[in-house]
């Protein structure tokens, strides 16, 4: 397993924990919830997953 693949697993795990915390926060919040954090998080996760997949099938 490469360093990028380990970083991808770590990033996905942290993202899941982040989503759980946002879910609990959103239950108590009033009004619309605008998720600007996803503009940063999604592209990073997509790039990491793409690189990890490419490395996995390249070997």
N, CA, C and O atoms as a Tripos MOL2 file, in Angstrom:
@<TRIPOS>MOLECULE
protein
  236   235    59     0     0
PROTEIN
NO_CHARGES

@<TRIPOS>ATOM
      1 N           0.8410   -1.1710    0.0000 N.3       1 UNK1
      2 CA          0.0000    0.0000    0.0000 C.3       1 UNK1
      3 C           0.8940    1.2450    0.0000 C.2       1 UNK1
      4 O           1.8250    1.3490    0.7980 O.2       1 UNK1
      5 N           0.6020    2.1780   -0.8970 N.am      2 UNK2
      6 CA          1.4340    3.3650   -1.0220 C.3       2 UNK2
      7 C           1.0070    4.4370   -0.0100 C.2       2 UNK2
      8 O          -0.0260    4.3200    0.6500 O.2       2 UNK2
      9 N           1.8250    5.4710    0.0880 N.am      3 UNK3
     10 CA          1.5190    6.5690    1.0020 C.3       3 UNK3
     11 C           0.2480    7.2970    0.5840 C.2       3 UNK3
     12 O          -0.5310    7.7240    1.4350 O.2       3 UNK3
     13 N           0.0350    7.4400   -0.7140 N.am      4 UNK4
     14 CA         -1.1740    8.1040   -1.2120 C.3       4 UNK4
     15 C          -2.4170    7.2840   -0.8590 C.2       4 UNK4
     16 O          -3.4460    7.8470   -0.4850 O.2       4 UNK4
     17 N          -2.3260    5.9820   -0.9750 N.am      5 UNK5
     18 CA         -3.4660    5.1310   -0.6330 C.3       5 UNK5
     19 C          -3.7700    5.2020    0.8640 C.2       5 UNK5
     20 O          -4.9370    5.2200    1.2560 O.2       5 UNK5
     21 N          -2.7480    5.2420    1.6890 N.am      6 UNK6
     22 CA         -2.9580    5.4080    3.1290 C.3       6 UNK6
     23 C          -3.5590    6.7790    3.4310 C.2       6 UNK6
     24 O          -4.4370    6.8990    4.2860 O.2       6 UNK6
     25 N          -3.0910    7.8060    2.7350 N.am      7 UNK7
     26 CA         -3.6410    9.1490    2.9160 C.3       7 UNK7
     27 C          -5.1030    9.2030    2.4770 C.2       7 UNK7
     28 O          -5.9110    9.9060    3.0840 O.2       7 UNK7
     29 N          -5.4420    8.4610    1.4240 N.am      8 UNK8
     30 CA         -6.8250    8.4130    0.9490 C.3       8 UNK8
     31 C          -7.7320    7.7680    1.9890 C.2       8 UNK8
     32 O          -8.8160    8.2770    2.2730 O.2       8 UNK8
     33 N          -7.3000    6.6740    2.5420 N.am      9 UNK9
     34 CA         -8.0940    6.0010    3.5820 C.3       9 UNK9
     35 C          -8.2670    6.9150    4.7810 C.2       9 UNK9
     36 O          -9.3590    7.0000    5.3420 O.2       9 UNK9
     37 N          -7.2020    7.5980    5.1800 N.am     10 UNK10
     38 CA         -7.2760    8.5310    6.3040 C.3      10 UNK10
     39 C          -8.2270    9.6820    5.9880 C.2      10 UNK10
     40 O          -9.0370   10.0640    6.8330 O.2      10 UNK10
     41 N          -8.1380   10.2340    4.7880 N.am     11 UNK11
     42 CA         -8.9970   11.3570    4.4000 C.3      11 UNK11
     43 C         -10.4640   10.9470    4.3660 C.2      11 UNK11
     44 O         -11.3290   11.7050    4.8030 O.2      11 UNK11
     45 N         -10.7480    9.7660    3.8550 N.am     12 UNK12
     46 CA        -12.1350    9.2950    3.8080 C.3      12 UNK12
     47 C         -12.6680    9.0710    5.2130 C.2      12 UNK12
     48 O         -13.8130    9.4150    5.5030 O.2      12 UNK12
     49 N         -11.8540    8.5010    6.0840 N.am     13 UNK13
     50 CA        -12.2640    8.2840    7.4710 C.3      13 UNK13
     51 C         -12.5480    9.6090    8.1680 C.2      13 UNK13
     52 O         -13.5570    9.7440    8.8600 O.2      13 UNK13
     53 N         -11.6660   10.5830    7.9910 N.am     14 UNK14
     54 CA        -11.8730   11.8970    8.5980 C.3      14 UNK14
     55 C         -13.1050   12.5800    8.0150 C.2      14 UNK14
     56 O         -13.8310   13.2650    8.7350 O.2      14 UNK14
     57 N         -13.3450   12.4010    6.7210 N.am     15 UNK15
     58 CA        -14.5270   12.9820    6.0860 C.3      15 UNK15
     59 C         -15.8030   12.3850    6.6740 C.2      15 UNK15
     60 O         -16.7670   13.1090    6.9230 O.2      15 UNK15
     61 N         -15.8150   11.0920    6.8930 N.am     16 UNK16
     62 CA        -16.9920   10.4450    7.4860 C.3      16 UNK16
     63 C         -17.2480   10.9880    8.8890 C.2      16 UNK16
     64 O         -18.3910   11.2750    9.2450 O.2      16 UNK16
     65 N         -16.2000   11.1260    9.6750 N.am     17 UNK17
     66 CA        -16.3470   11.6970   11.0210 C.3      17 UNK17
     67 C         -16.8430   13.1390   10.9510 C.2      17 UNK17
     68 O         -17.6710   13.5460   11.7650 O.2      17 UNK17
     69 N         -16.3450   13.9190    9.9820 N.am     18 UNK18
     70 CA        -16.7810   15.2900    9.7900 C.3      18 UNK18
     71 C         -18.2690   15.3460    9.4390 C.2      18 UNK18
     72 O         -19.0070   16.1720    9.9750 O.2      18 UNK18
     73 N         -18.7050   14.4650    8.5390 N.am     19 UNK19
     74 CA        -20.1090   14.4370    8.1440 C.3      19 UNK19
     75 C         -21.0130   14.0750    9.3120 C.2      19 UNK19
     76 O         -22.1070   14.6230    9.4420 O.2      19 UNK19
     77 N         -20.5700   13.1630   10.1560 N.am     20 UNK20
     78 CA        -21.3530   12.7990   11.3340 C.3      20 UNK20
     79 C         -21.4860   13.9960   12.2680 C.2      20 UNK20
     80 O         -22.5690   14.2550   12.7930 O.2      20 UNK20
     81 N         -20.3990   14.7230   12.4800 N.am     21 UNK21
     82 CA        -20.4690   15.8970   13.3580 C.3      21 UNK21
     83 C         -21.3500   16.9880   12.7500 C.2      21 UNK21
     84 O         -22.0780   17.6590   13.4820 O.2      21 UNK21
     85 N         -21.3020   17.1800   11.4420 N.am     22 UNK22
     86 CA        -22.1620   18.1600   10.7730 C.3      22 UNK22
     87 C         -23.6220   17.7400   10.8780 C.2      22 UNK22
     88 O         -24.4990   18.5860   11.0520 O.2      22 UNK22
     89 N         -23.8880   16.4570   10.7740 N.am     23 UNK23
     90 CA        -25.2500   15.9590   10.8750 C.3      23 UNK23
     91 C         -25.8510   16.2830   12.2410 C.2      23 UNK23
     92 O         -27.0000   16.7150   12.3290 O.2      23 UNK23
     93 N         -25.0690   16.0730   13.3150 N.am     24 UNK24
     94 CA        -25.5530   16.4070   14.6480 C.3      24 UNK24
     95 C         -25.7350   17.9140   14.8070 C.2      24 UNK24
     96 O         -26.6960   18.3620   15.4320 O.2      24 UNK24
     97 N         -24.8200   18.6910   14.2450 N.am     25 UNK25
     98 CA        -24.9210   20.1440   14.3280 C.3      25 UNK25
     99 C         -26.1350   20.6540   13.5490 C.2      25 UNK25
    100 O         -26.8200   21.5700   14.0050 O.2      25 UNK25
    101 N         -26.4020   20.0770   12.3940 N.am     26 UNK26
    102 CA        -27.4850   20.5400   11.5350 C.3      26 UNK26
    103 C         -28.8580   20.2590   12.1450 C.2      26 UNK26
    104 O         -29.8220   20.9590   11.8350 O.2      26 UNK26
    105 N         -28.9600   19.2530   12.9990 N.am     27 UNK27
    106 CA        -30.2390   18.9580   13.6230 C.3      27 UNK27
    107 C         -30.6960   20.1100   14.5170 C.2      27 UNK27
    108 O         -31.8960   20.3470   14.6560 O.2      27 UNK27
    109 N         -29.7410   20.8290   15.1260 N.am     28 UNK28
    110 CA        -30.0770   21.9260   16.0240 C.3      28 UNK28
    111 C         -30.0480   23.2870   15.3490 C.2      28 UNK28
    112 O         -30.5120   24.2660   15.9340 O.2      28 UNK28
    113 N         -29.5230   23.3780   14.1470 N.am     29 UNK29
    114 CA        -29.3960   24.6620   13.4610 C.3      29 UNK29
    115 C         -30.7330   25.0620   12.8420 C.2      29 UNK29
    116 O         -31.5190   24.2220   12.4040 O.2      29 UNK29
    117 N         -30.9580   26.3570   12.8230 N.am     30 UNK30
    118 CA        -32.1730   26.8710   12.2060 C.3      30 UNK30
    119 C         -31.8520   27.4440   10.8360 C.2      30 UNK30
    120 O         -30.7660   27.9850   10.6280 O.2      30 UNK30
    121 N         -32.7790   27.3320    9.9080 N.am     31 UNK31
    122 CA        -32.6020   27.8880    8.5780 C.3      31 UNK31
    123 C         -31.8330   26.9520    7.6650 C.2      31 UNK31
    124 O         -31.5560   25.7970    7.9910 O.2      31 UNK31
    125 N         -31.5030   27.5010    6.5110 N.am     32 UNK32
    126 CA        -30.7840   26.7250    5.4960 C.3      32 UNK32
    127 C         -29.3180   26.5440    5.8910 C.2      32 UNK32
    128 O         -28.6970   27.4430    6.4580 O.2      32 UNK32
    129 N         -28.7960   25.3970    5.5890 N.am     33 UNK33
    130 CA        -27.3900   25.1070    5.8620 C.3      33 UNK33
    131 C         -26.6540   25.1070    4.5380 C.2      33 UNK33
    132 O         -26.9370   24.2900    3.6610 O.2      33 UNK33
    133 N         -25.7150   26.0160    4.3950 N.am     34 UNK34
    134 CA        -24.9380   26.1320    3.1690 C.3      34 UNK34
    135 C         -23.5850   25.4820    3.4260 C.2      34 UNK34
    136 O         -22.8360   25.9200    4.2990 O.2      34 UNK34
    137 N         -23.2760   24.4430    2.6710 N.am     35 UNK35
    138 CA        -22.0800   23.6360    2.8940 C.3      35 UNK35
    139 C         -20.9510   24.0650    1.9710 C.2      35 UNK35
    140 O         -20.6850   23.4040    0.9670 O.2      35 UNK35
    141 N         -20.2890   25.1610    2.3000 N.am     36 UNK36
    142 CA        -19.1690   25.6550    1.5060 C.3      36 UNK36
    143 C         -17.9610   24.7310    1.6490 C.2      36 UNK36
    144 O         -17.1290   24.6520    0.7450 O.2      36 UNK36
    145 N         -17.8640   24.0380    2.7730 N.am     37 UNK37
    146 CA        -16.7420   23.1230    3.0010 C.3      37 UNK37
    147 C         -16.6560   22.0390    1.9280 C.2      37 UNK37
    148 O         -15.5720   21.5270    1.6510 O.2      37 UNK37
    149 N         -17.7820   21.6900    1.3300 N.am     38 UNK38
    150 CA        -17.7800   20.6450    0.3010 C.3      38 UNK38
    151 C         -17.0780   21.0850   -0.9740 C.2      38 UNK38
    152 O         -16.6160   20.2440   -1.7450 O.2      38 UNK38
    153 N         -16.9910   22.3870   -1.2060 N.am     39 UNK39
    154 CA        -16.2600   22.8870   -2.3790 C.3      39 UNK39
    155 C         -14.7690   22.5840   -2.2780 C.2      39 UNK39
    156 O         -14.0740   22.5040   -3.2910 O.2      39 UNK39
    157 N         -14.2910   22.4180   -1.0690 N.am     40 UNK40
    158 CA        -12.8770   22.1030   -0.8500 C.3      40 UNK40
    159 C         -12.6810   20.6010   -0.6610 C.2      40 UNK40
    160 O         -11.7420   20.0130   -1.1980 O.2      40 UNK40
    161 N         -13.5690   19.9960    0.1010 N.am     41 UNK41
    162 CA        -13.3930   18.5920    0.4810 C.3      41 UNK41
    163 C         -13.6070   17.6410   -0.6980 C.2      41 UNK41
    164 O         -12.7940   16.7410   -0.9120 O.2      41 UNK41
    165 N         -14.6760   17.8220   -1.4590 N.am     42 UNK42
    166 CA        -14.9730   16.8960   -2.5540 C.3      42 UNK42
    167 C         -13.8730   16.8110   -3.6070 C.2      42 UNK42
    168 O         -13.4810   15.7050   -3.9790 O.2      42 UNK42
    169 N         -13.3600   17.9390   -4.1010 N.am     43 UNK43
    170 CA        -12.2850   17.8110   -5.1030 C.3      43 UNK43
    171 C         -11.0420   17.0980   -4.5640 C.2      43 UNK43
    172 O         -10.4130   16.3210   -5.2830 O.2      43 UNK43
    173 N         -10.6900   17.3560   -3.3110 N.am     44 UNK44
    174 CA         -9.5260   16.6850   -2.7230 C.3      44 UNK44
    175 C          -9.7750   15.1820   -2.6370 C.2      44 UNK44
    176 O          -8.9020   14.3900   -2.9940 O.2      44 UNK44
    177 N         -10.9580   14.7810   -2.1680 N.am     45 UNK45
    178 CA        -11.2730   13.3560   -2.0790 C.3      45 UNK45
    179 C         -11.3100   12.6980   -3.4600 C.2      45 UNK45
    180 O         -10.8240   11.5800   -3.6270 O.2      45 UNK45
    181 N         -11.8730   13.3770   -4.4290 N.am     46 UNK46
    182 CA        -11.9350   12.8110   -5.7770 C.3      46 UNK46
    183 C         -10.5380   12.6200   -6.3610 C.2      46 UNK46
    184 O         -10.2600   11.6030   -6.9960 O.2      46 UNK46
    185 N          -9.6620   13.5970   -6.1460 N.am     47 UNK47
    186 CA         -8.2840   13.4780   -6.6390 C.3      47 UNK47
    187 C          -7.5550   12.3410   -5.9440 C.2      47 UNK47
    188 O          -6.8790   11.5460   -6.5980 O.2      47 UNK47
    189 N          -7.6860   12.2540   -4.6240 N.am     48 UNK48
    190 CA         -7.0130   11.1770   -3.8820 C.3      48 UNK48
    191 C          -7.5370    9.8030   -4.2990 C.2      48 UNK48
    192 O          -6.7570    8.8700   -4.4840 O.2      48 UNK48
    193 N          -8.8420    9.6810   -4.4440 N.am     49 UNK49
    194 CA         -9.4130    8.3990   -4.8530 C.3      49 UNK49
    195 C          -8.9620    8.0440   -6.2680 C.2      49 UNK49
    196 O          -8.6600    6.8840   -6.5490 O.2      49 UNK49
    197 N          -8.9140    9.0230   -7.1490 N.am     50 UNK50
    198 CA         -8.4570    8.7760   -8.5160 C.3      50 UNK50
    199 C          -7.0120    8.3180   -8.5710 C.2      50 UNK50
    200 O          -6.6900    7.3650   -9.2800 O.2      50 UNK50
    201 N          -6.1420    8.9820   -7.8340 N.am     51 UNK51
    202 CA         -4.7260    8.5950   -7.8110 C.3      51 UNK51
    203 C          -4.5630    7.2090   -7.2010 C.2      51 UNK51
    204 O          -3.8020    6.3870   -7.7110 O.2      51 UNK51
    205 N          -5.2790    6.9510   -6.1070 N.am     52 UNK52
    206 CA         -5.1690    5.6370   -5.4540 C.3      52 UNK52
    207 C          -5.6560    4.5110   -6.3620 C.2      52 UNK52
    208 O          -5.0440    3.4450   -6.4220 O.2      52 UNK52
    209 N          -6.7480    4.7500   -7.0590 N.am     53 UNK53
    210 CA         -7.2730    3.7490   -7.9970 C.3      53 UNK53
    211 C          -6.2880    3.5100   -9.1280 C.2      53 UNK53
    212 O          -6.0360    2.3670   -9.5110 O.2      53 UNK53
    213 N          -5.7420    4.5750   -9.6520 N.am     54 UNK54
    214 CA         -4.7520    4.4680  -10.7420 C.3      54 UNK54
    215 C          -3.5280    3.6760  -10.2760 C.2      54 UNK54
    216 O          -3.0180    2.8310  -11.0120 O.2      54 UNK54
    217 N          -3.0570    3.9470   -9.0560 N.am     55 UNK55
    218 CA         -1.9140    3.2060   -8.5240 C.3      55 UNK55
    219 C          -2.2460    1.7390   -8.3290 C.2      55 UNK55
    220 O          -1.4140    0.8730   -8.5980 O.2      55 UNK55
    221 N          -3.4520    1.4530   -7.8650 N.am     56 UNK56
    222 CA         -3.8490    0.0680   -7.6090 C.3      56 UNK56
    223 C          -3.8700   -0.7530   -8.8990 C.2      56 UNK56
    224 O          -3.3880   -1.8860   -8.9230 O.2      56 UNK56
    225 N          -4.4300   -0.1820   -9.9740 N.am     57 UNK57
    226 CA         -4.5270   -0.9370  -11.2180 C.3      57 UNK57
    227 C          -3.2330   -0.8910  -12.0310 C.2      57 UNK57
    228 O          -3.0460   -1.7000  -12.9410 O.2      57 UNK57
    229 N          -2.3560    0.0320  -11.7170 N.am     58 UNK58
    230 CA         -1.0900    0.1350  -12.4400 C.3      58 UNK58
    231 C          -0.1200   -0.9630  -12.0050 C.2      58 UNK58
    232 O           0.7060   -1.4090  -12.8020 O.2      58 UNK58
    233 N          -0.2110   -1.3940  -10.7750 N.am     59 UNK59
    234 CA          0.7250   -2.4120  -10.2690 C.3      59 UNK59
    235 C           0.3200   -3.7970  -10.6860 C.2      59 UNK59
    236 O           0.9970   -4.7670  -10.3460 O.2      59 UNK59
@<TRIPOS>BOND
     1     1     2 1
     2     2     3 1
     3     3     4 2
     4     3     5 am
     5     5     6 1
     6     6     7 1
     7     7     8 2
     8     7     9 am
     9     9    10 1
    10    10    11 1
    11    11    12 2
    12    11    13 am
    13    13    14 1
    14    14    15 1
    15    15    16 2
    16    15    17 am
    17    17    18 1
    18    18    19 1
    19    19    20 2
    20    19    21 am
    21    21    22 1
    22    22    23 1
    23    23    24 2
    24    23    25 am
    25    25    26 1
    26    26    27 1
    27    27    28 2
    28    27    29 am
    29    29    30 1
    30    30    31 1
    31    31    32 2
    32    31    33 am
    33    33    34 1
    34    34    35 1
    35    35    36 2
    36    35    37 am
    37    37    38 1
    38    38    39 1
    39    39    40 2
    40    39    41 am
    41    41    42 1
    42    42    43 1
    43    43    44 2
    44    43    45 am
    45    45    46 1
    46    46    47 1
    47    47    48 2
    48    47    49 am
    49    49    50 1
    50    50    51 1
    51    51    52 2
    52    51    53 am
    53    53    54 1
    54    54    55 1
    55    55    56 2
    56    55    57 am
    57    57    58 1
    58    58    59 1
    59    59    60 2
    60    59    61 am
    61    61    62 1
    62    62    63 1
    63    63    64 2
    64    63    65 am
    65    65    66 1
    66    66    67 1
    67    67    68 2
    68    67    69 am
    69    69    70 1
    70    70    71 1
    71    71    72 2
    72    71    73 am
    73    73    74 1
    74    74    75 1
    75    75    76 2
    76    75    77 am
    77    77    78 1
    78    78    79 1
    79    79    80 2
    80    79    81 am
    81    81    82 1
    82    82    83 1
    83    83    84 2
    84    83    85 am
    85    85    86 1
    86    86    87 1
    87    87    88 2
    88    87    89 am
    89    89    90 1
    90    90    91 1
    91    91    92 2
    92    91    93 am
    93    93    94 1
    94    94    95 1
    95    95    96 2
    96    95    97 am
    97    97    98 1
    98    98    99 1
    99    99   100 2
   100    99   101 am
   101   101   102 1
   102   102   103 1
   103   103   104 2
   104   103   105 am
   105   105   106 1
   106   106   107 1
   107   107   108 2
   108   107   109 am
   109   109   110 1
   110   110   111 1
   111   111   112 2
   112   111   113 am
   113   113   114 1
   114   114   115 1
   115   115   116 2
   116   115   117 am
   117   117   118 1
   118   118   119 1
   119   119   120 2
   120   119   121 am
   121   121   122 1
   122   122   123 1
   123   123   124 2
   124   123   125 am
   125   125   126 1
   126   126   127 1
   127   127   128 2
   128   127   129 am
   129   129   130 1
   130   130   131 1
   131   131   132 2
   132   131   133 am
   133   133   134 1
   134   134   135 1
   135   135   136 2
   136   135   137 am
   137   137   138 1
   138   138   139 1
   139   139   140 2
   140   139   141 am
   141   141   142 1
   142   142   143 1
   143   143   144 2
   144   143   145 am
   145   145   146 1
   146   146   147 1
   147   147   148 2
   148   147   149 am
   149   149   150 1
   150   150   151 1
   151   151   152 2
   152   151   153 am
   153   153   154 1
   154   154   155 1
   155   155   156 2
   156   155   157 am
   157   157   158 1
   158   158   159 1
   159   159   160 2
   160   159   161 am
   161   161   162 1
   162   162   163 1
   163   163   164 2
   164   163   165 am
   165   165   166 1
   166   166   167 1
   167   167   168 2
   168   167   169 am
   169   169   170 1
   170   170   171 1
   171   171   172 2
   172   171   173 am
   173   173   174 1
   174   174   175 1
   175   175   176 2
   176   175   177 am
   177   177   178 1
   178   178   179 1
   179   179   180 2
   180   179   181 am
   181   181   182 1
   182   182   183 1
   183   183   184 2
   184   183   185 am
   185   185   186 1
   186   186   187 1
   187   187   188 2
   188   187   189 am
   189   189   190 1
   190   190   191 1
   191   191   192 2
   192   191   193 am
   193   193   194 1
   194   194   195 1
   195   195   196 2
   196   195   197 am
   197   197   198 1
   198   198   199 1
   199   199   200 2
   200   199   201 am
   201   201   202 1
   202   202   203 1
   203   203   204 2
   204   203   205 am
   205   205   206 1
   206   206   207 1
   207   207   208 2
   208   207   209 am
   209   209   210 1
   210   210   211 1
   211   211   212 2
   212   211   213 am
   213   213   214 1
   214   214   215 1
   215   215   216 2
   216   215   217 am
   217   217   218 1
   218   218   219 1
   219   219   220 2
   220   219   221 am
   221   221   222 1
   222   222   223 1
   223   223   224 2
   224   223   225 am
   225   225   226 1
   226   226   227 1
   227   227   228 2
   228   227   229 am
   229   229   230 1
   230   230   231 1
   231   231   232 2
   232   231   233 am
   233   233   234 1
   234   234   235 1
   235   235   236 2
@<TRIPOS>SUBSTRUCTURE
     1 UNK1         2 RESIDUE 1 A UNK
     2 UNK2         6 RESIDUE 1 A UNK
     3 UNK3        10 RESIDUE 1 A UNK
     4 UNK4        14 RESIDUE 1 A UNK
     5 UNK5        18 RESIDUE 1 A UNK
     6 UNK6        22 RESIDUE 1 A UNK
     7 UNK7        26 RESIDUE 1 A UNK
     8 UNK8        30 RESIDUE 1 A UNK
     9 UNK9        34 RESIDUE 1 A UNK
    10 UNK10       38 RESIDUE 1 A UNK
    11 UNK11       42 RESIDUE 1 A UNK
    12 UNK12       46 RESIDUE 1 A UNK
    13 UNK13       50 RESIDUE 1 A UNK
    14 UNK14       54 RESIDUE 1 A UNK
    15 UNK15       58 RESIDUE 1 A UNK
    16 UNK16       62 RESIDUE 1 A UNK
    17 UNK17       66 RESIDUE 1 A UNK
    18 UNK18       70 RESIDUE 1 A UNK
    19 UNK19       74 RESIDUE 1 A UNK
    20 UNK20       78 RESIDUE 1 A UNK
    21 UNK21       82 RESIDUE 1 A UNK
    22 UNK22       86 RESIDUE 1 A UNK
    23 UNK23       90 RESIDUE 1 A UNK
    24 UNK24       94 RESIDUE 1 A UNK
    25 UNK25       98 RESIDUE 1 A UNK
    26 UNK26      102 RESIDUE 1 A UNK
    27 UNK27      106 RESIDUE 1 A UNK
    28 UNK28      110 RESIDUE 1 A UNK
    29 UNK29      114 RESIDUE 1 A UNK
    30 UNK30      118 RESIDUE 1 A UNK
    31 UNK31      122 RESIDUE 1 A UNK
    32 UNK32      126 RESIDUE 1 A UNK
    33 UNK33      130 RESIDUE 1 A UNK
    34 UNK34      134 RESIDUE 1 A UNK
    35 UNK35      138 RESIDUE 1 A UNK
    36 UNK36      142 RESIDUE 1 A UNK
    37 UNK37      146 RESIDUE 1 A UNK
    38 UNK38      150 RESIDUE 1 A UNK
    39 UNK39      154 RESIDUE 1 A UNK
    40 UNK40      158 RESIDUE 1 A UNK
    41 UNK41      162 RESIDUE 1 A UNK
    42 UNK42      166 RESIDUE 1 A UNK
    43 UNK43      170 RESIDUE 1 A UNK
    44 UNK44      174 RESIDUE 1 A UNK
    45 UNK45      178 RESIDUE 1 A UNK
    46 UNK46      182 RESIDUE 1 A UNK
    47 UNK47      186 RESIDUE 1 A UNK
    48 UNK48      190 RESIDUE 1 A UNK
    49 UNK49      194 RESIDUE 1 A UNK
    50 UNK50      198 RESIDUE 1 A UNK
    51 UNK51      202 RESIDUE 1 A UNK
    52 UNK52      206 RESIDUE 1 A UNK
    53 UNK53      210 RESIDUE 1 A UNK
    54 UNK54      214 RESIDUE 1 A UNK
    55 UNK55      218 RESIDUE 1 A UNK
    56 UNK56      222 RESIDUE 1 A UNK
    57 UNK57      226 RESIDUE 1 A UNK
    58 UNK58      230 RESIDUE 1 A UNK
    59 UNK59      234 RESIDUE 1 A UNK
